[in-house]
Structure formats: C-alpha cells, structure tokens
Amino acid sequence: MIHDDTIAAISTAPGVGAIAIVRLSGPHAFSIAQKIFFPRSFSPEAKNEKWLPKSHQATIGYIRKSTDEGGFSDDFVDEVVLIPYQGPNSYTGEDLVEINCHGSPIVTREILTMALESGARLAQKGEFTKRGFLSGRLDLTQAEAVLDLIHSKTERQSHLALSALKGALGDEIKAVRARLMELTTRLVAGIDFPEEVGELDISDVEKIVDEAITRLETLARTARSGRYLREGLKLAIVGRPNAGKSSLLNALLNFERAIVTDVPGTTRDSIEEPVDVNGVPVILIDTAGMRTTDDAVEQIGIERSNKAIDEAELVVLLIDGEKAAGHEEEVIAKKLLAVGRNFLPVINKSDLIKTEAGHGFDLKAGELLARALAAPICASTPVQISARNGLGLEDLKKLIERFAISDQSLQELGGSLNQRQGELCHKSLAHLAELKTAAASGLPQDCLVTDLRSALDALDEISGETVTEEVITEVFANFCIGK
C-alpha cells in the first residue's frame, strides 16, 4: 500500500537522555529533511545550497530554521546525525529519515514541530510498524513481535520476541499453509476435471491433513508458555503463619520487601512484586498465614489469601519443616482441590529439620493434603528449601521455570503464539478435524474443500494475509507513538 502523506514522531522514550530520535516516513520524508537539515560540510555562510540525501549514509549537521525564501536562517536548533533510508529498503518500506539529536525534550519537540510545519503530520500509535506491515516488509506475526520486544522485561522474553520478529512463527504458518493450499488445488482440479485428473485418494488427503494437524498442535501448545512469558506467571505463596512465606518472598526478590518476625499473623495483606525467575517474569504474591483467628483484620487478610489462590496460575504451598503438615495445610489443600489450582509443595526450614538417621523428612500428610499431592494439580514432588539461608532456592526456581515453559515446542520453534494467534490456530485445527470427519464419512470432495478453505482463512488471519481493518487497528493500537 502506497501512502500519499508523510508522518513524523519522536521515537524515543519521553524524558531527558543522551540522544533522542525524531523519525519521518512517507513520500516527502526526504524533501522535509532538506528543508530543516543543514550538513556541517557546507560553509556556515551558505544559505541556499542543496543537500541531497544518500540512502543508509549518516550525515552530521544542524537543524536550522528555514527562511521565507526557502533557504536557511542563522537560527540553529541542534547539531544532529541524520540517516535517510530510501524505500523499499527501510523499516516502513517507504522513504524514511531518522534524526539523531540530543535528548532534551525541548530540542526533540522543536525538531518535530519543524517537521510538522514542513508538511508532515503526527504519526498515530504504531503507524511506522503498521506501514511496514502494509508494504509487505513484515507479516502480522512479526509486527506483533515488535510490540513484545519493546515490552520485554527479561532476557528470555526478548529472545522469544526476536525469534518471532526474524520470522520463525510466520515461516511455520506459511509452511503449513503451503501444504494445505497444495492439497486444496489438487482437490479442486479433481472436481473440475474429473476425467483428466480424477479424485484424490482419501489416504493422501488424510496424510497431508494429519501432518498439518501435528504441526499446528505443536504451535498451539506454545500459546500457554508464551502467555506466561509475555504477561507474567502469577504465583501465590501460601501456608500457615510463620511458615516463612515473607522470608521466601524476600529471598526470591533478593531484597527485604516484606516484614519478617516470629510473631504469627505479621502479614495482614497480600503483597505483589514482580521478579525474574530464570528468564520467566513472575508476579509473586505473599499472602497472610492461613489459620483460624478472631482478629478481624487478620481474617480479611486470610480472605485475600483465598482470593490470591483463585487468581494465581501456580501456588507454592509452603510447609513449616519444624512442624510438618497439620490442620492449616488440610484447609489449603481443600481449597486447591476445590479450584483445581496447580501447586508446588515446598518444605521450608530444611536447615532446622531433624530426621532420624537414614530416614528423610516425614511430611505426615493428612487425608486432603495426601489427595492433593497425588492429584495432577501437584506440579512436583515436595522440595526442601531454607528461605533464610537460600538452600534449595535454585531447585525451586527451576520448578517454577519448568511449569511456565512445560512444552518443548517453545524451544523448538523459537517463538510462541499470542492469544489472538492461538485462538486462530485452534480455529484452523477445528476445521481440519471437521475435514477428517467428513472424509471418513465419505462426503463429496467439494465438502472437504470447504473445510480446507476455512482452515486456510484462519491461518491467513494469523499472518495477516487476509485480515480486517478492525483487527489491524486493534493490533497496532497497543503500540506507542513513534514505533
């Protein structure tokens, strides 16, 4: 798509910095740059010399206000480095100019104002990336990966986004689409030219469809881990009073966030803090100790602990190793079983646990806790730690990481589907399942083509081959201005 207007925006974060970037894109980007940029190689007295942009070549110079005659005035705004990129070999696929200036908000605003006064308009959110998508420089999975990369908070998040930006996900979708498109073509040819081509053997149809289903199911499985890596895994730490929940929170954060005392009921409210656990963004929730109490404030804290279990994706059930399991753990186990919440059983104070010679720690689980430990919601065998001195914390982090990234598809593909892409992937799988049912029932092959085309439509929406303006607007509305 060719745009007839030129957009401009400040592409760096607000505030003071060493440098900032003002970006222009569109058919008049170069001519606007010529109106406001004066190369240092020109003599200071020069007023009307013509500077010609050279693509991908940086030029040092000055932003100078123009005169009514079309030349330059003596009013300097800033010394800058300007880099022009001639389309289609640019981020947007259009002529693009990046002005690297000093990072003063006053300077960047003045340069942007001069660009707007010279014929550009202010860019909308994500419009630079949107133009790159519309010009074919990026598919929609790559455009969405740009947003993921901008918002990444851990090294693993950035690597995941960069892999998708390089095209790993888009290439896999295109490969599946190509096989299904080939199948569609062969089926249609058999329908249109039955004597010359003939119907395709059902076993050949099923083979190709099964292959596509296997590859799409692998893609679909990445959506769960991808969601945790993008949005963060909510992890609630629950247990009886003085089990060491606040100590564990502080140990994982590596600073004293929660008050730790020997007085039961010190934590009266839920505390939430983000932390990087082996590259997985985790939102830690320290909760009030679960016990029977007449203290009204503490009761509210316990109610919030129950709410934290409801909202968490994973729970650390922290058991006091000095006291083993008891009534409090039974209450928590009952809650975990009722809501079907995944949990990690963790025994704290391992440095203080006394065991008989030759015997390990005896959990002495009650009926409900034993049921929970044997249920699928239990994500590991009990692990022993000492929140106070750090023993076993690395093992616990690995368990959290393994839960968040439980599927190897993420590592194999080097990327993950987001929620929009995941829903469309499941939609395509549903149509392929209907196709298999239709084929097994002996329905005419034109019915199979209908299901195939529906599956292809869903894949095309993922990559943006066919997508509505409403979806495009929704995707790019989450970007910042300037990207």
N, C-alpha and C positions, 0 to 999 in steps of 0.2 A: 504494500500500500504506500502510495506517494503522498506526503503531506505538503500542502502549499504554504504552511505557516512555520515559523521558527520559534522554538521555545527556549527559555533560559531559566536557570535556577542556581542557587547556592547548593553545592553537592556535599559539603562537609557539615559536620555537626555544629549546632549553634554554640556560641561562646568564643572565648579567646583561645588562639592556638598559634603555633609557629607558622603554619601555612593554611590556606583555605583554597577551595576550588570553585570557580564560577563556570558553569557549563552551558553551552549553547548547542542546539541541534536543529537542523532543518535546512531548506534550500538557501536561506540568506545568512547562514551562520558565518561564512567567510566574509561576506560583504559588511556585516555588522562589526566583525573583528577589525576589518580595515578602517572603519570609522573611528574606533576608540583606541586602537593599539598603534604605538609608535616604536619601531625597533631601535635598540640602542646603537646599532651600526650606522643609523642615519645621523647626520650632523644636527646638533641642537637647534641650529637656526632654520633647519628645513621645515617648511610649513605644508607643502603640498606634494611631497614625494610619495609615490605609490608603493606600498609594501604588498608583495604577492605571497600568499600562504603556500608553504610546501608541506604536503601531507606527511605526517608522522615525524616531522622535524621540529624540535623545540627551538624557540627564538626568545632571547631575553630582550626586554624593552620596557616601555612605560604605558600606562593607561593615561591618556591625555584627552581632555575635553576638546570637541571639535568647534570650529568657528562657523559662522553663518555662510562663509564662502566654501565650506567643505574641507578646509584644511584643519590643522591642529593649532590649538591655543597654547599659551605658556603655562596653563593650569594643569599641573601633574597630580594624579590621584595616587599612584603607587608604581613601584618597579615590580614587574611580573615576569613569569616564564609562560609563554603561550604555545600550545601544541595543537595544530589543526589535524584532523583526520578526514580524508576525503571518502565519501560513501562510494561503494557499499562496504568498504573495509574499515568500518567503525562499529562501536558498540550498538548504535541505533540503526546502522545500515544507511544513514544519511550523512551529509556533511556535518561534522561535529567539531567543536572547539572547546578546549579546556584551558582556562586562565588560572594559573597557579599564582596566587597573590599572598601577601602577608595576612595572618589570621586575625585581623582586627574586625569586629562586626561592623564598624563604621566603614572600613575600606570595602568589605565584601558587599555591603548594601549599596554603596555608591557605584561600584562597578556594575552590579546587577541593574540598578536604576538606569545607568547609561545604556546598557544593552537593551532594556525595555524601551527607552526613549528612541533608540535607533532602529526599532522595527520588530523586536522580539516580543513575545507575550510570556507571562509567567507560567511555568510548567505546572501541570497537575500532579497529584501523587502517583509515583511510579511511571510517569509518562515516558521517560527515557527508555526504561526497560520495555514498556508496552510498545514503543515504536520499534525496538529491536525484535520483538515477537512478531509484530505485524509485517515487518520487512523480511521475515524469514531467517533472521540471524540466530534466533533462539526458538525452541519449541516451548510449549507451556510448562512442561516439567522443569526445564532449565530456568525459565523466568521465575517460577515458584522457588527454585533452589537459591536464586539470588537473594530472595527475602529471608530464607532460612540461614544463609551465610551471614547476612547483616545482623540477624538476631542471635547468632550462636554465642553461647557463654562458656562452652567447654571445647577442648581440642577435638574430642570425638564428634561433637556437633558440627564443627567447621569442616572436618574431613568428610562427614556424611553429605553435607550440603555441596561441597566442592565436587564430590564424585558425581552427584546428580547434575551439577552445573556443566560438567565435562560431557554429559550426555549418556551416562551409564543406564539410567532408567528409561530414558527416551529410546535408546537403541534397543533395549529388550522389548519394549512395547512395539516398536516398529518391526522387529524380527517376528514376533508372534502375529502381528497384523499381516505381514507379507505372506506368511504361510496360509493364513485363513483367506486372504484375498486370492491367492493362487487356487485354493480349493473352490472358492465361490466362482471363479472364472471357469474352472473345469466343469462344475455342475451346470452353470448357465449354458455353456457350449453344448453339453449333452442334451439339455432340454430344448434348445433352439435348433440343434442339428442332430436329431436322434439317429438318422441313418448314417451320416458321415462320422459322427463322434461316438454316439451311444451313451447310455447312462454309466456313471462312475460306479465301480464296485463299492458296496457299503463297507466292506472291510477296510478299503483305502480311506473312506471318509472317516471312519471311527479312529483309525490310526493317527491321522492328522489332528483330529479334534482332541483325542486323548493327550497328544503331545502338547497342544496349546493349553489344555486344562492344567496339566502338570506345571507348565511354566508360569501360568497366571496364578495358580495357587501358591507357588513359591513367592511371587511378587506380593500377593495379598497378605501373606504371613508377615511381611516386613512392616506392615502398617502399625501393628501393635507396638513393636520396639521403636519404630520411628516416632510414634506419638510421645512415648516417654522421653526420647532424646530431644524432641522439639519443645514439648510443653513442660517436661519435668515429671519425675515419678513422685507422687505423694506418699510419704512413708510416715506412719504414726508409730511412736514408741509408747507402748502401754505396759502396765504392770502394777503391782501393789505399791503402796507408799514405801519409800526408801529402798526400792529395788535397784536404783541407780540410773533412772531414766534421764535426769538432768545431767548427770555425770557423763552418760553416753552421748547426749546431745553436744555437750561441750567438747568431748574428745573428738567427735566427728567434725565439728566446726573448727577445732584447733584454737578455740579461744573461749573465755568464760562468758557465755551468753546467759545461762540460767543460774539462779542461786542454788547452791548445794549445801544442805545442812543435814544433821542427823535427826532433825525434828520431822516426824511424819506429817504430810499434808502441806509442806512448804510451797509446792507448785499448786496454785489455785486456778490457773487458767492455761489454756493451750498456747504454746509458743511455736511460731513458724519461722524457719530460717532456711534459705537455700544453701546447698553445698554441692561441690563437685565430687562425686564418688566414682573414681576410676573412669572419668570422662562422661559419666551419666549425671545430668542435672537432677538433683533430688531435693524435694521440699520436705525438710524434717519437721515433724510435729511432736513436740514434747507435751505430754498430757498429764493431768492430775492423777495421782495414785487412786486406783480402784479399790474402795473399801466401804464398809458400812459406817456412816458417820451422822451425827446430829448437827454438825456445823453447816449452816445454811449456805455460806459462801463456798465451802468445800464441795457441797452437794452440787452446786451449779457447775463447778469445775469438772466433777465426775460426769455430769450430763454432757458437757462439752467433749469429754474424752470419748463417750459413746458416739457422739456426732463425728468425731475425728475418725473413728473406725469406719463409720458409714461412708465417709468421703475419701478415705485413703485407698490407694491401689495395692499397698502392701503394708503389713503391720509387723513390727518387731515386738514379740511377746517376751518381755524381759522378766526373768525369774531370778529372785534373790537366792544365790547359791548357798548362803548360810542357812536359809530357812526352807529351801526346797519348795515344792508346789503345795498349795493349800486351797482354802475356800476362795480367795481372791482370784486365783488362776482359773478355778472352775467357772466363776462368773464371767471372766473374759472369754474363756473357751466357748461357753454357751453363746455369747454374743457373736464370736467369729463363725461358729457353725450356723447360727441363725441367718447371718447376712452373706455367708459363703465367701468371707474375705480371706485372701491369701495371706499367710503369715510365716515368719521365721522364728522358731523357738530359740531364744538366746539365754544362756545361764550366765549371770554376772557374778563378779567377785570370785573368779576362779582361783585367785591367789590366796583366798582365805578358806577355800573349801578343804575340808579334811575328809579323806577317804580311807577306807580300810586297805591294808597292804594287798596289792594285786587286784583291787577292785576299782572300777571307775565311779563317777558320781551317780548316785541313785536319785533319779528325778522324782520318784514316788508320785506319779501322775494319778489324779483322781479319774473317775469314770468319764467325765466330759472332756477333760484335757487329753486323756488317752484316745478318745474318739477323734478329737481334732488332730492329734499327732499322726493318726493312721489315715486321715482323710486326704483327698487330693489337694485341699487348700493348704496343707503343710508343705512349704517350699523347700525344706531341707531337714536333715536330722538335727537334733539340738547341738548348738555350737557354744563352746565355753569362751568367755572373754573376761577381761578385767578393765572396766571403763576407766578406773583410776590410774592404772599404770600402762594401759594400751595393749595388754596381752590379748591376742585373738582378734584385734580390730581389723587387720588386713584380711583375715579369713571372712569376717562379716561383710566387709566391703565387696569382696569377690562374690559372695552370695547375692548381695543386692544387685551387682552388675549382671550376674548370670540370670537373675529373674527378669531384669529390664530388657536384656538382649538374649532372650532364650532361644531364638531361632538363628541358625547359621546362615539363612538366606541373606540376612543383612550384610554379613561379611562377604558372602559370595558375590552378591550383586553390587556391593559398594554403595548402596543407597536404599532409601525406603520410600514407600508411598505415603503421602499425607492423607488426611481424612477424605478430601474430595476425590483424590485419585483412587483411594482404597474402595470407596463406595462404587465408583465406576468399574473397577476391576471385578468386584463381586457381581455387579450387574452383567458384565460380559460373561462371567462364569455361569450365571443363571441361564442365560440364553444358550450357551453351549451345552448345558445339561439338558435343556429342553430339546435341543437338536438331537442329542444322543437318544432320548426317549422316542422322538419322532422317527428316527432311523430304525430303531429296534422294533417299532410298531409297523414298519413297512409303509409309512406315509410317502406320498409322491415327493420327488426330489425338489420340486419347487417350494415345498413347505420347509425343507432343510435350508434352502437359500434364504428364506425369510428370517429364520433364526440366526443364520450366519451374518446377515447384514445388520441385524440388531446388535449382535456381539461386536461387530466391527465398528458400529456407530459409537458404542461405549468406549472402545479403545481410542477412537479418533478424538473423543472429548478429553481423554487424559492428556494426549499430546498436543491438543489444540488444533488438529487438522480440520475438524468441524466443531465449532463451539459458538454459543450465542453471545451477543454483546453483553447481556446481563452477567454471564459468568466471567467474561473478561473484565468487566467493570469491578466485580466483586473481588477477583484475584488481585488486581492492581490497587484497589482501594486501601489495602493493608501496607502498601509501601510508603516511604517518606517522600517528600518533595525533593527532587534533585537526583533520584535514582531511577 
